[in-house]
């Protein structure tokens, strides 16, 4: 199968590319490397160093005979979306719409979309949140992702484009960028690798649902099955406070440091956890990596100076 992976040089996208190629698929990567890395590009993949907004992206579809799109290219920083909603919308809505137009023009039948669970659902009265709860995004990032999901429903209804929408919880693992605010595990592991204290914003009692990138990759492999379509949560269903997470990372690192605290961030939700029952019942997926095990492998990656 010929698969286009946007953001294939990034954290999650590059792991998915590796898995697709290992299964014998031909993979084409589209990435502007604004957050991805050349070192993450699989040597057997066809790589286009290009932005989603570049009108020449249509040449990729014409030349490479793409059959499935896996869309992981995105502006993923909640903080940046708050500071610059226009930039967020250009990346996460306008660029994606050009991708969808190309999909229609070249007869693509399926698109797999990396969406977000926590940022779309916002603060909920009951957790873990399932796919049917009201969406209450509190940041431009969550709003843009929900908007794109709605566009995908339009393309499904009008153009028969089959969407697989994955609402991820907080994904972590090797290759995650430690130089932003989207990946707290990577940020803290990187700071500890440089003998610096972790800095928690707010009181640290905010919770997140942390899932290993290896579990996310397995979901994206199942998404290639012909019968797979719909909107699904990809998470563990478990809440972990940032305080508890930080203590575990420090313990795994074997270091003795004093955890520091800073002011709370704007538009940050208090709690988040995702119910994954729907995808489990339809396709047998469930998270397998324990948090402690995933933290150890991530720490080893950063301890070996992969920054």
Secondary structure, DSSP 8 states (H G I E B T S, - for coil): -EEEEETTTSHHHHHHHHHHHHTT-EEEEEE--SSS-GGGS-TTSEEEE--TT-GGGHHHHHHH---EEEE------HHHHHH-HHHHHIIIIIHHHHHHHHHHHTT--EEEEEEESHHHH-S-SSSSB-TTS-----SHHHHHHHHHHHHHHHHHHHH--EEEEEEE-EEE-TT--SSSSS-HHHHHHHHHHTT---EEESSS--EE-EEEHHHHHHHHHHTTSTT--EEEEES-S--EEHHHHHHHHHHHHT-----EEE---TT--S---B--HHHHHHH-----S-HHHHHHHHHHHHHTT--
